[in-house]
Amino acid sequence: MSPSLVAALCVIGAALGVAVVVGLVVGRRTGVVREISAPGQDTADLGLSATGPTVLHFSAVWCGPCTVVRRVVDQVCDDLPAVEHVELDLDANPAAARRLSVLSLPTTFIFDADGRQRYRAAGVPKASDLRSALVPLLASPRGH
């Protein structure tokens, strides 16, 4: 085997190794509901509930995983009737998506009754994670 072929195989092997590590890191974050604090966002046009928490997710007709998110959120909202569910089409609401820094689909948010963004998940969140984030918002007055 020539030295140039060995060098090329080493470069390809290193590139594949880096790609695997990056894929594992990105995959571990997919669907994880993360607590955040995003004060001062304009949420007036998002259709959020003023009486309790709202789960809002962005979707599009071309997004396959968005259907799964819809089912998960519907299931959680059926179990927690005080929680509202709002789904916004990314293609029809690009300004709202930009304002909330939506970079991929599906993206899910949890807002409290005061319209403050409290949680965010990229990918398909687990129903148990959504419930865990929502229950404290239901238990405290006005989501504080």
N, C-alpha and C positions, 0 to 999 in steps of 0.2 A: 504494500500500500504506500502510495507516495505521501510525502510530508504535507503537501498542500491539501490532499484529500483528508488526511487526519485532522488538520487544522480546521477545515470546513465542517467536518463532523462534530468537532469540539464546539465550534461556534453555534451550530444548530442545536446541539444538546444543551448548551447553556441557555439559549433563547427559549427552548421548550421548558426548561426548569423555571426560568423567570415567569413565563406565562402561566405555569401551573400554580406557582405561589400567588401571583396576582389574582388568578381565578378563585383560589381558595379564600383569600382575604375578602374579595368582593362578595362571594357567595355567602360568607358568614354574616354579612351585614344585611343581606336581602331579606325583607319581611320583618326585620326587627323594629319594634315600636320603641322609639327613642324619645325621652322627655326633652323638651326644648323650651326656651323662653324667647318669644319674638314680640316684644312690646311695640306698640304704635303702628301695627299693620292696618291698612284700610280693608275691612271685611264687609263693608256695607252691601255690596252687590253679590255676596256669596250665598245668600239664603239661609244663614245660620239661625238657629233657634235663640230666642231671647229668654227662654225659661229654663233651659237645661243644656247639657252638652250636645254637640253636633259632631258626627263623623262625616267628613267630607272626603271624597276621593275623586281624582281625575282619571278619566278613561277616554277611550276612543273606539270607534267601531272596528278598527284594525288591530286592536290590542287583545290578544287571546287571554292573558292572565287577568285582565280587568273583569271578565265574567266571574272568575273565581273570587275576586275581591268583593264583587257585588253580593255573591251568595254568602260569604263570610260575614260581611257587614249586616246584611239582612237578618241573618241568624242571631247575631249579637243584639241588634235592635229589637227583634221579636222577644228576646229574653229580658231586655231593659227598655220597656216602652217609653220611658221619659227621655230617651236618646233619639235625636233626629238623625236622619241619613240624607245627605245631599250628594248627588253624583253630578259632576261637571264634565262635559265633553271638552277635551283639550283643544280640538280643532275649532270649536265654536266659542271658546273662552280663552284665547291666547293671552289676553292682558292679565286676567286673573292668574293664569299659570305662571307668567313672568313675575308678577308681584309676589307670588309665594315660592319662587325659585324652583319650580317643577322642572327637573331635568330628565326624568324618565317616567315611563308608565309601567305599572300603576304606581301612583303616589297617594297615600292616605294621610289625612290630618285629623286630629281631635282638637276641637275648640271648646272652651268652657262657655258658660252662659253669658259671660261678658264679652265674648268674641275674641278672646285671647287664644292664640295657638299654644297648645300645651304638649302635644305629641305629634310625631311624624314617622311614617314608615314608607320606605321605597320597596316595591315588590309586594308580594302577597303576605299580609300579616296573619298571625294565628288568632283565632277567635279568643282563646284564653288570654293572649296579650292585650287585645282590645278591651276585654272585660276588666282586666286588672287595671288598666289605665282609666276606664270610665267610672267604675264603682266609687272611687274616692271623690270624683267630681259630682256624683249624684248625692253623696252623703253630706257634703258641705254646702252651706248656703251660697248660692250664686257662683259655685265652682272655685271658691277661694281655699 
